[in-house]
Amino acid sequence: MDCLFSRRDVIKTGGMTAMALGVSGLLAGAHGASVESAQGVEQGECQQRPLPYPYDALEPHLDKQTLMIHYEKHHAGYVRNLNKTLQCLSAAGESGDFTLIKHLTGEMAFHGSGHVLHTLYWENMTPETDGRPTGKLRTAMERSFGSLDRFRRQFSAATNAVEGSGWGILAMEPFHGQLVVLQAEKHQDLTIWGVFPLLVCDVWEHAYYLTYQNRRSAYVQNFLRIINWREVADRYTAANRFRMAG
């Protein structure tokens, strides 16, 4: 098995070890369906969950072609390369040869985080948005940011200002129980250890360029119109089970 592969592999094919894994189970093969092209998925392999809506369901905010390419090529590429990395790490463990450990752990962080964040991204959008957060999530957002409007402004500003390719992220920081807005460069850089990602917005250009070209701010503005706040609230409830004293 060739275990020296470039991150450009995922781009050529279309396309933290998963941000503190506050989303337990996303890297476990038993929790999702395999990508359509996968044949005979082996036990322990990570799998790509089915898209929770048709490819054209988010139009006009996100077009059908973008979602199809993004999901079938880019996200699937991260899953493929993550599985390859995990196989190489398993082989290294069996042989005792850890010559490539720096390369492989870097690839696991990159492709693993790419898989997790894309899974969250699909699920925190919906064609039937309820418009705004409610209940305990809303209370937490108002406590952490002052108001929902201030959250939207801060989230938009941070997401628009991501340098190069990356993500805007709303997360729960469990030591103090507060919500924070973070940026991620690539998939795995600039996080706070222990945070639970609640809402993520992909600002790699492949996520929006066919419709918006270089108008990232217009894409982010429309992204905020299709948020599945019930899904975000469920993540917040789950994250609160892991509150820590700090």
C-alpha positions as CSV (number, residue, x, y, z in Angstrom):
1,M,0.0,0.0,0.0
2,D,1.3,3.4,-1.0
3,C,1.1,5.5,2.2
4,L,2.9,8.6,0.9
5,F,0.1,10.5,-0.8
6,S,-0.5,14.2,-1.2
7,R,-3.4,16.3,0.0
8,R,-3.7,17.3,-3.6
9,D,-5.1,13.8,-4.2
10,V,-8.5,14.9,-2.8
11,I,-8.5,17.9,-5.1
12,K,-7.5,16.0,-8.1
13,T,-10.3,13.6,-7.6
14,G,-12.8,16.4,-7.1
15,G,-12.5,16.9,-4.2
16,M,-7.5,17.9,15.6
17,T,-8.5,14.8,14.8
18,A,-11.9,16.0,13.9
19,M,-12.3,19.1,16.0
20,A,-12.4,17.5,19.5
21,L,-14.9,15.0,18.2
22,G,-17.7,16.7,20.0
23,V,-19.7,15.0,17.3
24,S,-19.1,11.5,18.5
25,G,-19.6,8.8,15.9
26,L,-18.9,10.7,12.7
27,L,-15.7,8.8,12.2
28,A,-17.3,5.4,13.0
29,G,-18.4,3.4,10.0
30,A,-21.5,2.0,11.8
31,H,-23.2,5.4,11.8
32,G,-23.6,6.2,8.1
33,A,-24.2,4.8,4.7
34,S,-21.3,4.3,2.3
35,V,-20.6,6.6,-0.6
36,E,-22.4,5.4,-3.7
37,S,-19.2,4.2,-5.5
38,A,-18.0,2.2,-2.5
39,Q,-18.1,-1.6,-2.9
40,G,-17.9,-4.0,0.0
41,V,-17.1,-1.5,2.7
42,E,-14.8,-3.1,5.3
43,Q,-15.5,-3.1,9.0
44,G,-14.1,0.0,10.7
45,E,-14.1,2.1,7.5
46,C,-15.5,5.6,7.7
47,Q,-18.6,6.1,5.6
48,Q,-20.3,9.1,4.0
49,R,-23.8,9.7,5.3
50,P,-26.5,10.2,2.7
51,L,-27.3,13.8,1.9
52,P,-30.4,14.7,4.0
53,Y,-32.2,16.4,1.0
54,P,-32.3,16.3,-2.8
55,Y,-29.5,18.1,-4.6
56,D,-31.8,20.9,-5.7
57,A,-33.5,21.4,-2.4
58,L,-31.5,24.5,-1.3
59,E,-32.0,26.4,-4.5
60,P,-31.7,29.4,-5.2
61,H,-29.3,29.8,-2.3
62,L,-27.1,26.8,-3.3
63,D,-27.5,25.3,-6.7
64,K,-27.9,21.6,-7.6
65,Q,-24.6,21.3,-9.6
66,T,-22.5,22.7,-6.7
67,L,-24.1,20.4,-4.1
68,M,-23.6,17.4,-6.4
69,I,-20.0,18.1,-7.1
70,H,-19.3,19.1,-3.5
71,Y,-20.9,16.0,-2.0
72,E,-20.0,13.3,-4.6
73,K,-16.4,14.5,-5.4
74,H,-15.0,16.7,-2.6
75,H,-16.6,15.2,0.5
76,A,-16.3,11.6,-0.9
77,G,-12.6,12.3,-1.5
78,Y,-12.0,13.2,2.1
79,V,-13.7,9.9,3.2
80,R,-11.6,7.9,0.7
81,N,-8.3,9.5,1.8
82,L,-9.2,9.2,5.5
83,N,-9.8,5.5,5.1
84,K,-6.5,5.1,3.3
85,T,-4.7,7.0,6.1
86,L,-6.3,4.8,8.8
87,Q,-5.3,1.6,6.9
88,C,-1.7,2.9,6.7
89,L,-1.7,3.7,10.4
90,S,-3.0,0.2,11.1
91,A,-0.3,-1.3,9.0
92,A,2.3,0.8,10.7
93,G,1.1,-0.5,14.1
94,E,1.2,-4.1,13.0
95,S,4.7,-3.8,11.5
96,G,6.2,-1.5,14.1
97,D,7.5,0.8,11.4
98,F,6.5,4.4,12.2
99,T,8.7,6.1,9.7
100,L,5.8,7.9,8.2
101,I,4.0,8.8,11.4
102,K,4.3,12.6,11.0
103,H,2.9,12.4,7.5
104,L,0.1,10.1,8.4
105,T,-1.1,11.9,11.6
106,G,-1.2,15.1,9.5
107,E,-3.3,13.4,6.8
108,M,-5.6,12.0,9.5
109,A,-6.2,15.5,10.9
110,F,-6.8,17.0,7.5
111,H,-9.0,14.4,5.9
112,G,-10.7,13.4,9.2
113,S,-11.6,17.0,10.0
114,G,-12.8,17.5,6.4
115,H,-15.1,14.5,6.7
116,V,-16.6,15.7,10.0
117,L,-17.1,19.3,9.0
118,H,-18.7,18.4,5.8
119,T,-21.1,16.0,7.6
120,L,-22.0,18.8,10.0
121,Y,-22.4,21.2,7.1
122,W,-24.9,19.2,5.2
123,E,-27.0,18.5,8.3
124,N,-27.0,22.2,9.5
125,M,-28.7,23.3,6.4
126,T,-32.4,22.7,5.4
127,P,-34.8,23.7,2.7
128,E,-37.4,24.3,5.5
129,T,-35.6,26.6,7.9
130,D,-37.4,27.9,11.0
131,G,-35.6,31.2,10.7
132,R,-34.0,31.6,14.1
133,P,-32.9,29.7,17.2
134,T,-35.2,29.3,20.1
135,G,-35.2,27.9,23.6
136,K,-31.9,27.2,25.5
137,L,-29.8,27.7,22.4
138,R,-31.2,31.2,21.8
139,T,-30.6,32.0,25.5
140,A,-27.0,30.8,25.3
141,M,-26.4,32.8,22.1
142,E,-27.8,36.0,23.6
143,R,-25.7,35.4,26.8
144,S,-22.6,34.8,24.7
145,F,-23.0,37.5,22.0
146,G,-25.4,40.0,23.4
147,S,-28.1,39.4,20.8
148,L,-28.9,37.3,17.8
149,D,-28.1,40.2,15.5
150,R,-24.7,40.6,17.1
151,F,-24.1,36.8,16.6
152,R,-25.0,37.1,12.9
153,R,-22.7,40.0,12.4
154,Q,-19.8,38.4,14.2
155,F,-20.3,35.0,12.4
156,S,-20.6,36.7,9.0
157,A,-17.5,38.8,9.6
158,A,-15.4,35.9,10.9
159,T,-16.5,33.6,8.1
160,N,-15.9,36.2,5.4
161,A,-12.5,36.9,6.8
162,V,-11.2,33.3,6.7
163,E,-7.8,33.4,5.1
164,G,-7.8,31.3,1.9
165,S,-9.8,28.1,2.3
166,G,-11.6,27.1,5.5
167,W,-14.7,27.4,7.7
168,G,-16.7,29.7,9.9
169,I,-17.8,27.9,13.0
170,L,-20.1,28.4,16.0
171,A,-19.0,26.2,18.8
172,M,-19.6,25.5,22.5
173,E,-16.5,25.9,24.6
174,P,-17.2,23.4,27.5
175,F,-14.8,24.7,30.1
176,H,-16.8,27.9,30.6
177,G,-20.0,26.9,28.9
178,Q,-20.0,29.8,26.5
179,L,-20.5,29.9,22.7
180,V,-17.7,31.1,20.5
181,V,-17.3,32.0,16.9
182,L,-14.1,30.5,15.4
183,Q,-12.4,30.3,12.0
184,A,-10.8,27.2,10.7
185,E,-8.1,27.4,8.0
186,K,-8.2,24.3,5.8
187,H,-10.2,22.0,8.0
188,Q,-8.1,21.5,11.1
189,D,-6.2,24.7,12.0
190,L,-7.0,27.5,14.5
191,T,-9.4,25.6,16.8
192,I,-9.7,25.6,20.6
193,W,-9.1,22.2,22.2
194,G,-12.3,20.7,23.5
195,V,-14.9,22.8,21.6
196,F,-18.0,21.2,20.2
197,P,-18.9,22.5,16.7
198,L,-22.6,23.4,16.5
199,L,-22.9,25.3,13.2
200,V,-20.3,25.3,10.3
201,C,-20.1,27.2,7.1
202,D,-17.8,25.9,4.3
203,V,-15.9,28.8,2.6
204,W,-13.7,26.7,0.4
205,E,-14.4,28.2,-3.0
206,H,-15.8,24.9,-4.3
207,A,-18.7,25.4,-1.9
208,Y,-20.0,28.5,-3.7
209,Y,-18.0,29.6,-6.7
210,L,-20.4,28.3,-9.5
211,T,-23.2,30.6,-8.2
212,Y,-21.4,33.4,-6.4
213,Q,-17.9,33.5,-8.0
214,N,-15.8,35.7,-5.6
215,R,-18.7,37.1,-3.7
216,R,-18.2,35.1,-0.6
217,S,-20.2,37.6,1.5
218,A,-23.3,37.0,-0.6
219,Y,-23.0,33.3,-0.1
220,V,-22.6,33.6,3.6
221,Q,-25.6,35.9,3.8
222,N,-27.7,33.4,2.0
223,F,-26.3,30.5,4.1
224,L,-27.7,32.2,7.2
225,R,-31.1,31.9,5.6
226,I,-31.1,28.1,5.3
227,I,-29.8,27.1,8.8
228,N,-31.4,24.1,10.4
229,W,-31.7,25.6,13.9
230,R,-33.3,22.5,15.3
231,E,-30.2,20.5,14.3
232,V,-28.0,23.2,15.9
233,A,-30.1,23.1,19.0
234,D,-29.8,19.3,19.2
235,R,-26.0,19.6,19.0
236,Y,-26.0,22.2,21.7
237,T,-28.0,20.0,24.0
238,A,-25.6,17.1,23.4
239,A,-22.6,19.3,24.0
240,N,-23.9,20.4,27.3
241,R,-23.6,16.9,28.6
242,F,-19.8,17.3,28.4
243,R,-19.5,20.6,30.4
244,M,-16.3,20.8,32.3
245,A,-15.2,22.9,35.3
246,G,-12.8,25.5,34.2
